[in-house]
Amino acid sequence: MRRRRQYLMAMAVTALVTAGVLAGCGNKEDSTTKTETQTEENAGSQKDGSVTSKSAGEDAADKAQTDGQQENKDSAKEDGQKADYQDQQTESQEKSQDQQADAENETDKNEIFGEFKTKTLDGKDVNQDIFAEADLTMVNIWGTFCGPCIREMPDLGELSREYADKGFRMVGIISDVSQPEDETALEIVDKTEADYTHLVIPDDANMQYRILRNAQVVPTTIFLDKNGNQVGETYPGAKSKKQWIAVIDKMLEKVQNE
């Protein structure tokens, strides 16, 4: 009996010890598992945090880049608008200057001789009203020293006579003669049969400038309408009769159809 009792007690102790060991092992495993789980969660959290942080950084960088690009675009657009405005201003100024120059040229052209008083080569008084006597006046500025002037004068004399009944007249202005009855000029006119009206340069310095500024060379020819305004361009140099006919016909048609 005694041995049996000792055996049962030993079995009970063994059972208790085994249960305790198993319980301890179970807690250790649970603790380890819990620790590992927490570690994984922390690592996941850190990873998530890193990803979140990286994403936020990338977003900030992207935003900064986008803002920079937009700012550059805005700046480029503003510079472009300024350049366009400056171009428009420059174009406007140039246009205004061109218009002003055209207006000045037109004024000079229309006031080619303005009001004046002088004498013809044979001593008669004359003024700007001489141009009102015909639809078109061909003014030929010549000099007694000028060979080409003298050589074309016979043709000019013929043109004066041929177009006399067509609303046309010829007027000569002698660039180097200021007094009527100049012997050299009279002799040239007689020999070339250029028997149209010739004017001497008046004593008025302003009128001398007005007349001679239009003749950089002699001969120079200018066409005027009945108001004394220039028609067409200025013609420096001599031309043949055939060439002058083409010009005269064109100018006559222009003034008579206006």
JOJOWO-V416558 format. One record per run of one state. SS is the DSSP state (2 for helix, 1 for strand, 0 for the rest). FROM is the first residue (numbers start at 1). TO is the last residue. Records with the same first field share a line. If there is no record, write none. Layout:
SS=FROM-TO, FROM-TO
This chain:
0=1-1, 111-116, 121-124, 134-135, 143-146, 163-167, 175-182, 193-196, 201-204, 213-219, 226-229, 237-240, 257-258
2=2-110, 128-133, 147-162, 183-192, 205-212, 241-256
1=117-120, 125-127, 136-142, 168-174, 197-200, 220-225, 230-236
